[in-house]
Amino acid sequence: MLNPVNSYANAKNEYVNTFFVLGFKKVKQPVLRAIALIVAVLLTLPRVLSMFNIVEQLTESFTAATINDIVFRFVFLAFFYWAVLQCNTNLRFLYESYSTLVRYLLTILLNIILFSGAILLFAYLYPVLTEQSMHKSEQGLVYFVYFIILLILIFVSRVLRYQIIHKDDIIQNELLKQQKLHAELAALKNQINPHFLFNSLNSLNTLVRDNREAITFVNKLSFMYRYILQSGNQDLATVQEELEFLESYVHLIKRRYRDRFTITIDVEDQWMNTTVPILAIQLLVENAVKHNEISENLPLHVRVFSTEKHLVVENKIQPRNTFVDSTGNGLANLKKRYFLLKNRQIVITNKNKVFRVKLPLN
């Protein structure tokens, strides 16, 4: 039973959807091309000045400044530094999900490969296209200058990324404020509903007071609804609170499926005070009930247990033979909520006919 009451949480889910759309907006190509062209012009300008004898040649070992020399250097540098900017801005999203250390190592490795490849290509093409050889002393100076500009462009790339992230943060914060206002308005409109429902449950309890099983069912349902209402003011709950809520939910499910549904819970005490998003565990158990066949021949067993770093919910896959009325957004919303609230990614696997979801606990 998904939480239909927590409207503010729904607003945050919409915010996360927006985050995943805007969270990694690419730097526009004209910006990258403009920076690459400016750097290329600056680096080839001394050659133009030398060709027209505006300044004396810095050293006798330098190659003569010719049209072919200037054109080659300009085109080569424009493409090379455009590639540097592209790799350090728009292509970083390919490994954004990795840890900070891994991202830094991959960035360094990528730039080393890019610079080394560019130097080898430059050394090969220069004598072919300019019909002159470059002195080794000049090569060393040129490569050193190119490397310094590479470091500068890496810094420029980070500045461009931070600018986009800052703009997106402003947009997302404004969106969240608007959604929060709508959620608060909806909550005000629905304030009367909890009182009506609890009064109805109390009346139902009186009607079935001679039926112990029915009384227990009503009490569990009342506890679940009260928990859902209370969660409207918070985003996280402890594992212990979530397991207590799960116990009530399981009781209702077992009234329907009897012995055809079983669950084992084995969570170490050290994790009981760790927080997870509200209704996260219950949603995963409900997902198993909704999408799997439950019958006398195929009873469903769900396991909830802890490991060193995760709380795991798993079940054997038993595809339903009948149509499942589902939007398919439950796991997607949980994944986005987890990222927003805990800045961690849940792990979903489907191997060896076992469906498993891992919730990070660290």
TIVOLO-149276 format. One record per residue (C-alpha): residue in three letters; residue number from 1; x, z, y. Coordinates in nm, 2 decimals. Last residue first. Layout:
// residues N
+-----+-----+--------+--------+--------+
|  aa |   i |      u |      w |      v |
+-----+-----+--------+--------+--------+
| ala | NUM |      X |      Z |      Y |
...
+-----+-----+--------+--------+--------+
// end
This chain:
// residues 362
+-----+-----+--------+--------+--------+
|  aa |   i |      u |      w |      v |
+-----+-----+--------+--------+--------+
| asn | 362 |   2.61 |   0.56 |   0.39 |
| leu | 361 |   2.28 |   0.52 |   0.20 |
| pro | 360 |   2.26 |   0.14 |   0.16 |
| leu | 359 |   1.93 |   0.03 |   0.00 |
| lys | 358 |   1.98 |  -0.17 |  -0.32 |
| val | 357 |   1.71 |  -0.39 |  -0.45 |
| arg | 356 |   1.70 |  -0.50 |  -0.82 |
| phe | 355 |   1.49 |  -0.75 |  -1.01 |
| val | 354 |   1.60 |  -0.76 |  -1.38 |
| lys | 353 |   1.56 |  -1.08 |  -1.58 |
| asn | 352 |   1.93 |  -1.10 |  -1.64 |
| lys | 351 |   1.99 |  -1.13 |  -1.27 |
| asn | 350 |   1.77 |  -1.12 |  -0.96 |
| thr | 349 |   1.96 |  -0.94 |  -0.68 |
| ile | 348 |   1.86 |  -0.81 |  -0.34 |
| val | 347 |   2.12 |  -0.61 |  -0.14 |
| ile | 346 |   2.01 |  -0.44 |   0.18 |
| gln | 345 |   2.22 |  -0.51 |   0.49 |
| arg | 344 |   2.33 |  -0.24 |   0.73 |
| asn | 343 |   2.29 |  -0.18 |   1.10 |
| lys | 342 |   2.08 |   0.13 |   1.02 |
| leu | 341 |   1.77 |   0.08 |   1.24 |
| leu | 340 |   1.78 |  -0.30 |   1.32 |
| phe | 339 |   1.95 |  -0.41 |   0.99 |
| tyr | 338 |   1.71 |  -0.19 |   0.78 |
| arg | 337 |   1.41 |  -0.32 |   0.97 |
| lys | 336 |   1.52 |  -0.68 |   0.91 |
| lys | 335 |   1.56 |  -0.63 |   0.54 |
| leu | 334 |   1.23 |  -0.44 |   0.52 |
| asn | 333 |   1.06 |  -0.72 |   0.70 |
| ala | 332 |   1.20 |  -0.98 |   0.46 |
| leu | 331 |   1.11 |  -0.77 |   0.16 |
| gly | 330 |   0.75 |  -0.74 |   0.26 |
| asn | 329 |   0.70 |  -1.09 |   0.41 |
| gly | 328 |   0.60 |  -1.27 |   0.09 |
| thr | 327 |   0.24 |  -1.31 |   0.23 |
| ser | 326 |   0.09 |  -1.20 |  -0.10 |
| asp | 325 |  -0.22 |  -1.27 |  -0.30 |
| val | 324 |  -0.07 |  -1.30 |  -0.64 |
| phe | 323 |  -0.24 |  -1.56 |  -0.86 |
| thr | 322 |  -0.27 |  -1.48 |  -1.23 |
| asn | 321 |  -0.02 |  -1.51 |  -1.51 |
| arg | 320 |   0.20 |  -1.25 |  -1.35 |
| pro | 319 |   0.58 |  -1.27 |  -1.40 |
| gln | 318 |   0.73 |  -0.98 |  -1.59 |
| ile | 317 |   1.08 |  -0.92 |  -1.43 |
| lys | 316 |   1.23 |  -0.59 |  -1.55 |
| asn | 315 |   1.23 |  -0.33 |  -1.27 |
| glu | 314 |   1.47 |  -0.20 |  -1.02 |
| val | 313 |   1.49 |   0.03 |  -0.72 |
| val | 312 |   1.84 |   0.14 |  -0.62 |
| leu | 311 |   1.96 |   0.40 |  -0.36 |
| his | 310 |   2.30 |   0.29 |  -0.26 |
| lys | 309 |   2.66 |   0.42 |  -0.19 |
| glu | 308 |   2.78 |   0.61 |  -0.50 |
| thr | 307 |   2.47 |   0.53 |  -0.70 |
| ser | 306 |   2.12 |   0.66 |  -0.67 |
| phe | 305 |   1.81 |   0.60 |  -0.89 |
| val | 304 |   1.46 |   0.46 |  -0.88 |
| arg | 303 |   1.36 |   0.29 |  -1.20 |
| val | 302 |   1.03 |   0.10 |  -1.26 |
| his | 301 |   0.87 |   0.05 |  -1.59 |
| leu | 300 |   0.58 |  -0.20 |  -1.64 |
| pro | 299 |   0.38 |  -0.21 |  -1.96 |
| leu | 298 |   0.37 |  -0.56 |  -2.11 |
| asn | 297 |   0.15 |  -0.56 |  -2.43 |
| glu | 296 |  -0.10 |  -0.30 |  -2.29 |
| ser | 295 |  -0.09 |  -0.48 |  -1.95 |
| ile | 294 |   0.10 |  -0.49 |  -1.62 |
| glu | 293 |   0.23 |  -0.84 |  -1.52 |
| asn | 292 |   0.47 |  -0.82 |  -1.22 |
| his | 291 |   0.44 |  -0.92 |  -0.86 |
| lys | 290 |   0.22 |  -0.65 |  -0.71 |
| val | 289 |   0.35 |  -0.35 |  -0.91 |
| ala | 288 |   0.71 |  -0.44 |  -0.83 |
| asn | 287 |   0.63 |  -0.49 |  -0.46 |
| glu | 286 |   0.46 |  -0.16 |  -0.46 |
| val | 285 |   0.77 |   0.01 |  -0.59 |
| leu | 284 |   0.98 |  -0.16 |  -0.32 |
| leu | 283 |   0.73 |  -0.07 |  -0.05 |
| gln | 282 |   0.73 |   0.29 |  -0.16 |
| ile | 281 |   1.10 |   0.31 |  -0.12 |
| ala | 280 |   1.11 |   0.17 |   0.23 |
| leu | 279 |   0.80 |   0.36 |   0.35 |
| ile | 278 |   0.98 |   0.47 |   0.67 |
| pro | 277 |   1.33 |   0.34 |   0.71 |
| val | 276 |   1.60 |   0.54 |   0.53 |
| thr | 275 |   1.76 |   0.87 |   0.62 |
| thr | 274 |   2.00 |   1.08 |   0.41 |
| asn | 273 |   1.88 |   1.44 |   0.36 |
| met | 272 |   1.81 |   1.39 |  -0.02 |
| trp | 271 |   2.14 |   1.20 |  -0.08 |
| gln | 270 |   2.35 |   1.49 |  -0.20 |
| asp | 269 |   2.06 |   1.60 |  -0.43 |
| glu | 268 |   2.12 |   1.30 |  -0.66 |
| val | 267 |   1.83 |   1.06 |  -0.71 |
| asp | 266 |   1.70 |   1.00 |  -1.06 |
| ile | 265 |   1.33 |   0.89 |  -1.05 |
| thr | 264 |   1.17 |   0.73 |  -1.35 |
| ile | 263 |   0.85 |   0.53 |  -1.33 |
| thr | 262 |   0.58 |   0.44 |  -1.57 |
| phe | 261 |   0.29 |   0.19 |  -1.56 |
| arg | 260 |   0.08 |   0.09 |  -1.86 |
| asp | 259 |   0.02 |   0.45 |  -1.95 |
| arg | 258 |  -0.26 |   0.47 |  -1.69 |
| tyr | 257 |  -0.29 |   0.15 |  -1.49 |
| arg | 256 |  -0.54 |   0.25 |  -1.22 |
| arg | 255 |  -0.50 |   0.63 |  -1.21 |
| lys | 254 |  -0.13 |   0.56 |  -1.25 |
| ile | 253 |  -0.12 |   0.37 |  -0.92 |
| leu | 252 |  -0.28 |   0.66 |  -0.74 |
| his | 251 |  -0.03 |   0.91 |  -0.88 |
| val | 250 |   0.25 |   0.67 |  -0.80 |
| tyr | 249 |   0.15 |   0.67 |  -0.43 |
| ser | 248 |   0.15 |   1.05 |  -0.42 |
| glu | 247 |   0.49 |   1.07 |  -0.58 |
| leu | 246 |   0.62 |   0.80 |  -0.34 |
| phe | 245 |   0.53 |   1.03 |  -0.04 |
| glu | 244 |   0.74 |   1.30 |  -0.19 |
| leu | 243 |   1.02 |   1.05 |  -0.26 |
| glu | 242 |   1.01 |   0.93 |   0.10 |
| glu | 241 |   1.03 |   1.29 |   0.23 |
| gln | 240 |   1.33 |   1.36 |   0.01 |
| val | 239 |   1.50 |   1.03 |   0.11 |
| thr | 238 |   1.48 |   1.14 |   0.47 |
| ala | 237 |   1.26 |   0.95 |   0.71 |
| leu | 236 |   1.34 |   0.69 |   0.98 |
| asp | 235 |   1.13 |   0.50 |   1.24 |
| gln | 234 |   0.94 |   0.78 |   1.40 |
| asn | 233 |   0.62 |   0.83 |   1.60 |
| gly | 232 |   0.40 |   0.62 |   1.37 |
| ser | 231 |   0.54 |   0.81 |   1.07 |
| gln | 230 |   0.29 |   1.08 |   1.13 |
| leu | 229 |   0.01 |   0.84 |   1.07 |
| ile | 228 |   0.16 |   0.71 |   0.74 |
| tyr | 227 |   0.22 |   1.07 |   0.62 |
| arg | 226 |  -0.14 |   1.16 |   0.70 |
| tyr | 225 |  -0.26 |   0.86 |   0.51 |
| met | 224 |  -0.05 |   0.95 |   0.20 |
| phe | 223 |  -0.16 |   1.31 |   0.21 |
| ser | 222 |  -0.53 |   1.21 |   0.22 |
| leu | 221 |  -0.48 |   0.97 |  -0.07 |
| lys | 220 |  -0.31 |   1.24 |  -0.27 |
| asn | 219 |  -0.59 |   1.48 |  -0.19 |
| val | 218 |  -0.86 |   1.23 |  -0.28 |
| phe | 217 |  -0.70 |   1.16 |  -0.62 |
| thr | 216 |  -0.66 |   1.53 |  -0.69 |
| ile | 215 |  -1.02 |   1.58 |  -0.62 |
| ala | 214 |  -1.12 |   1.29 |  -0.84 |
| glu | 213 |  -0.92 |   1.44 |  -1.13 |
| arg | 212 |  -1.07 |   1.78 |  -1.08 |
| asn | 211 |  -1.42 |   1.65 |  -1.09 |
| asp | 210 |  -1.66 |   1.94 |  -0.99 |
| arg | 209 |  -1.56 |   1.91 |  -0.63 |
| val | 208 |  -1.66 |   1.54 |  -0.62 |
| leu | 207 |  -1.91 |   1.55 |  -0.33 |
| thr | 206 |  -1.71 |   1.81 |  -0.14 |
| asn | 205 |  -1.39 |   1.60 |  -0.16 |
| leu | 204 |  -1.58 |   1.30 |  -0.04 |
| ser | 203 |  -1.69 |   1.49 |   0.27 |
| asn | 202 |  -1.33 |   1.59 |   0.34 |
| leu | 201 |  -1.22 |   1.22 |   0.29 |
| ser | 200 |  -1.49 |   1.11 |   0.54 |
| asn | 199 |  -1.38 |   1.37 |   0.79 |
| phe | 198 |  -1.02 |   1.25 |   0.74 |
| leu | 197 |  -1.13 |   0.88 |   0.80 |
| phe | 196 |  -1.33 |   0.95 |   1.11 |
| his | 195 |  -1.05 |   1.16 |   1.26 |
| pro | 194 |  -0.79 |   0.89 |   1.18 |
| asn | 193 |  -1.01 |   0.61 |   1.34 |
| ile | 192 |  -1.07 |   0.77 |   1.68 |
| gln | 191 |  -0.71 |   0.71 |   1.80 |
| asn | 190 |  -0.74 |   0.34 |   1.73 |
| lys | 189 |  -0.77 |   0.21 |   2.09 |
| leu | 188 |  -0.49 |   0.43 |   2.20 |
| ala | 187 |  -0.26 |   0.30 |   1.93 |
| ala | 186 |  -0.34 |  -0.06 |   2.03 |
| leu | 185 |  -0.24 |   0.01 |   2.38 |
| glu | 184 |   0.08 |   0.18 |   2.27 |
| ala | 183 |   0.16 |  -0.13 |   2.05 |
| his | 182 |   0.10 |  -0.37 |   2.34 |
| leu | 181 |   0.33 |  -0.16 |   2.57 |
| lys | 180 |   0.59 |  -0.15 |   2.29 |
| gln | 179 |   0.57 |  -0.53 |   2.26 |
| gln | 178 |   0.64 |  -0.58 |   2.63 |
| lys | 177 |   0.93 |  -0.34 |   2.62 |
| leu | 176 |   1.07 |  -0.51 |   2.31 |
| leu | 175 |   1.06 |  -0.85 |   2.47 |
| glu | 174 |   1.24 |  -0.72 |   2.78 |
| asn | 173 |   1.51 |  -0.56 |   2.56 |
| gln | 172 |   1.54 |  -0.89 |   2.36 |
| ile | 171 |   1.59 |  -1.10 |   2.68 |
| ile | 170 |   1.85 |  -0.86 |   2.82 |
| asp | 169 |   2.03 |  -0.84 |   2.48 |
| asp | 168 |   2.03 |  -1.22 |   2.46 |
| lys | 167 |   2.21 |  -1.24 |   2.79 |
| his | 166 |   2.47 |  -0.99 |   2.69 |
| ile | 165 |   2.52 |  -1.16 |   2.35 |
| ile | 164 |   2.57 |  -1.49 |   2.54 |
| gln | 163 |   2.83 |  -1.34 |   2.78 |
| tyr | 162 |   3.00 |  -1.16 |   2.49 |
| arg | 161 |   3.05 |  -1.49 |   2.31 |
| leu | 160 |   3.19 |  -1.67 |   2.61 |
| val | 159 |   3.44 |  -1.38 |   2.67 |
| arg | 158 |   3.54 |  -1.39 |   2.31 |
| ser | 157 |   3.61 |  -1.77 |   2.34 |
| val | 156 |   3.82 |  -1.71 |   2.65 |
| phe | 155 |   4.04 |  -1.47 |   2.46 |
| ile | 154 |   4.09 |  -1.73 |   2.18 |
| leu | 153 |   4.16 |  -1.98 |   2.46 |
| ile | 152 |   4.44 |  -1.77 |   2.60 |
| leu | 151 |   4.60 |  -1.73 |   2.26 |
| leu | 150 |   4.59 |  -2.11 |   2.21 |
| ile | 149 |   4.74 |  -2.16 |   2.56 |
| ile | 148 |   5.03 |  -1.95 |   2.45 |
| phe | 147 |   5.06 |  -2.16 |   2.13 |
| tyr | 146 |   5.06 |  -2.49 |   2.32 |
| val | 145 |   5.34 |  -2.35 |   2.55 |
| phe | 144 |   5.55 |  -2.25 |   2.25 |
| tyr | 143 |   5.49 |  -2.59 |   2.08 |
| val | 142 |   5.60 |  -2.77 |   2.39 |
| leu | 141 |   5.91 |  -2.56 |   2.43 |
| gly | 140 |   6.02 |  -2.60 |   2.07 |
| gln | 139 |   5.95 |  -2.97 |   2.08 |
| glu | 138 |   6.16 |  -3.01 |   2.40 |
| ser | 137 |   6.46 |  -2.85 |   2.23 |
| lys | 136 |   6.41 |  -3.07 |   1.92 |
| his | 135 |   6.41 |  -3.39 |   2.13 |
| met | 134 |   6.10 |  -3.60 |   2.11 |
| ser | 133 |   6.12 |  -3.95 |   1.97 |
| gln | 132 |   5.99 |  -4.26 |   2.13 |
| glu | 131 |   5.74 |  -4.53 |   2.04 |
| thr | 130 |   5.45 |  -4.34 |   2.20 |
| leu | 129 |   5.20 |  -4.39 |   1.92 |
| val | 128 |   5.43 |  -4.36 |   1.61 |
| pro | 127 |   5.67 |  -4.11 |   1.76 |
| tyr | 126 |   5.39 |  -3.88 |   1.86 |
| leu | 125 |   5.17 |  -3.92 |   1.55 |
| tyr | 124 |   5.37 |  -3.72 |   1.30 |
| ala | 123 |   5.49 |  -3.44 |   1.52 |
| phe | 122 |   5.15 |  -3.40 |   1.67 |
| leu | 121 |   4.98 |  -3.39 |   1.32 |
| leu | 120 |   5.23 |  -3.12 |   1.20 |
| ile | 119 |   5.17 |  -2.92 |   1.52 |
| ala | 118 |   4.79 |  -2.95 |   1.49 |
| gly | 117 |   4.79 |  -2.85 |   1.12 |
| ser | 116 |   5.00 |  -2.54 |   1.21 |
| phe | 115 |   4.77 |  -2.45 |   1.50 |
| leu | 114 |   4.45 |  -2.49 |   1.29 |
| ile | 113 |   4.59 |  -2.30 |   0.99 |
| ile | 112 |   4.71 |  -2.02 |   1.21 |
| asn | 111 |   4.37 |  -2.01 |   1.39 |
| leu | 110 |   4.18 |  -1.99 |   1.07 |
| leu | 109 |   4.40 |  -1.71 |   0.93 |
| ile | 108 |   4.37 |  -1.50 |   1.25 |
| thr | 107 |   3.99 |  -1.54 |   1.25 |
| leu | 106 |   3.97 |  -1.47 |   0.88 |
| leu | 105 |   4.17 |  -1.15 |   0.92 |
| tyr | 104 |   3.96 |  -1.04 |   1.22 |
| arg | 103 |   3.63 |  -1.10 |   1.03 |
| val | 102 |   3.77 |  -0.92 |   0.72 |
| leu | 101 |   3.86 |  -0.61 |   0.93 |
| thr | 100 |   3.52 |  -0.61 |   1.10 |
| ser |  99 |   3.32 |  -0.63 |   0.78 |
| tyr |  98 |   3.16 |  -0.95 |   0.67 |
| ser |  97 |   2.81 |  -1.07 |   0.78 |
| glu |  96 |   2.96 |  -1.26 |   1.08 |
| tyr |  95 |   3.14 |  -1.50 |   0.84 |
| leu |  94 |   2.97 |  -1.83 |   0.91 |
| phe |  93 |   2.86 |  -1.70 |   1.26 |
| arg |  92 |   3.22 |  -1.75 |   1.37 |
| leu |  91 |   3.17 |  -2.13 |   1.38 |
| asn |  90 |   3.02 |  -2.14 |   1.74 |
| thr |  89 |   3.28 |  -1.94 |   1.93 |
| asn |  88 |   3.63 |  -1.92 |   1.78 |
| cys |  87 |   3.61 |  -2.23 |   1.57 |
| gln |  86 |   3.46 |  -2.44 |   1.85 |
| leu |  85 |   3.71 |  -2.32 |   2.11 |
| val |  84 |   4.00 |  -2.41 |   1.89 |
| ala |  83 |   3.85 |  -2.74 |   1.80 |
| trp |  82 |   3.80 |  -2.82 |   2.18 |
| tyr |  81 |   4.16 |  -2.71 |   2.22 |
| phe |  80 |   4.28 |  -2.97 |   1.97 |
| phe |  79 |   4.06 |  -3.25 |   2.08 |
| ala |  78 |   4.16 |  -3.22 |   2.45 |
| leu |  77 |   4.52 |  -3.16 |   2.35 |
| phe |  76 |   4.54 |  -3.48 |   2.15 |
| val |  75 |   4.37 |  -3.69 |   2.41 |
| phe |  74 |   4.59 |  -3.57 |   2.70 |
| arg |  73 |   4.91 |  -3.58 |   2.49 |
| phe |  72 |   4.85 |  -3.93 |   2.38 |
| val |  71 |   4.75 |  -4.06 |   2.72 |
| ile |  70 |   5.05 |  -3.90 |   2.88 |
| asp |  69 |   5.30 |  -4.04 |   2.63 |
| asn |  68 |   5.15 |  -4.38 |   2.62 |
| ile |  67 |   5.16 |  -4.40 |   3.00 |
| thr |  66 |   5.52 |  -4.30 |   3.00 |
| ala |  65 |   5.70 |  -3.98 |   3.08 |
| ala |  64 |   6.05 |  -4.01 |   2.94 |
| thr |  63 |   6.15 |  -3.77 |   2.68 |
| phe |  62 |   6.31 |  -3.44 |   2.78 |
| ser |  61 |   6.67 |  -3.38 |   2.69 |
| glu |  60 |   6.79 |  -3.44 |   3.05 |
| thr |  59 |   6.60 |  -3.14 |   3.17 |
| leu |  58 |   6.34 |  -3.06 |   3.42 |
| gln |  57 |   6.29 |  -3.41 |   3.53 |
| glu |  56 |   6.27 |  -3.41 |   3.91 |
| val |  55 |   5.93 |  -3.37 |   4.07 |
| ile |  54 |   5.71 |  -3.63 |   4.23 |
| asn |  53 |   5.91 |  -3.90 |   4.03 |
| phe |  52 |   5.58 |  -4.08 |   3.94 |
| met |  51 |   5.63 |  -4.02 |   3.57 |
| ser |  50 |   5.74 |  -3.66 |   3.63 |
| leu |  49 |   5.42 |  -3.58 |   3.82 |
| val |  48 |   5.22 |  -3.73 |   3.54 |
| arg |  47 |   5.41 |  -3.53 |   3.28 |
| pro |  46 |   5.36 |  -3.21 |   3.48 |
| leu |  45 |   4.98 |  -3.28 |   3.48 |
| thr |  44 |   4.96 |  -3.31 |   3.10 |
| leu |  43 |   4.92 |  -2.93 |   3.04 |
| leu |  42 |   4.67 |  -2.89 |   3.33 |
| val |  41 |   4.47 |  -3.19 |   3.22 |
| ala |  40 |   4.45 |  -3.07 |   2.86 |
| val |  39 |   4.34 |  -2.72 |   2.97 |
| ile |  38 |   4.07 |  -2.87 |   3.19 |
| leu |  37 |   3.95 |  -3.10 |   2.91 |
| ala |  36 |   3.92 |  -2.81 |   2.66 |
| ile |  35 |   3.73 |  -2.60 |   2.91 |
| ala |  34 |   3.49 |  -2.88 |   2.99 |
| arg |  33 |   3.44 |  -2.97 |   2.62 |
| leu |  32 |   3.36 |  -2.61 |   2.53 |
| val |  31 |   3.11 |  -2.58 |   2.82 |
| pro |  30 |   2.95 |  -2.92 |   2.74 |
| gln |  29 |   2.91 |  -2.81 |   2.38 |
| lys |  28 |   2.68 |  -2.51 |   2.46 |
| val |  27 |   2.79 |  -2.18 |   2.31 |
| lys |  26 |   2.58 |  -2.12 |   2.01 |
| lys |  25 |   2.31 |  -1.86 |   1.99 |
| phe |  24 |   2.38 |  -1.59 |   1.73 |
| gly |  23 |   2.13 |  -1.31 |   1.78 |
| leu |  22 |   1.87 |  -1.55 |   1.92 |
| val |  21 |   1.67 |  -1.64 |   1.61 |
| phe |  20 |   1.78 |  -1.33 |   1.41 |
| phe |  19 |   1.71 |  -1.11 |   1.71 |
| thr |  18 |   1.36 |  -1.27 |   1.76 |
| asn |  17 |   1.27 |  -1.17 |   1.41 |
| val |  16 |   1.41 |  -0.83 |   1.48 |
| tyr |  15 |   1.19 |  -0.79 |   1.78 |
| glu |  14 |   0.89 |  -0.89 |   1.57 |
| asn |  13 |   0.98 |  -0.62 |   1.33 |
| lys |  12 |   1.01 |  -0.38 |   1.62 |
| ala |  11 |   0.66 |  -0.46 |   1.73 |
| asn |  10 |   0.55 |  -0.39 |   1.37 |
| ala |   9 |   0.72 |  -0.05 |   1.39 |
| tyr |   8 |   0.53 |   0.02 |   1.71 |
| ser |   7 |   0.21 |  -0.07 |   1.53 |
| asn |   6 |   0.26 |   0.18 |   1.26 |
| val |   5 |  -0.09 |   0.17 |   1.12 |
| pro |   4 |  -0.10 |  -0.10 |   0.86 |
| asn |   3 |   0.16 |   0.06 |   0.64 |
| leu |   2 |   0.18 |  -0.12 |   0.31 |
| met |   1 |   0.00 |   0.00 |   0.00 |
+-----+-----+--------+--------+--------+
// end
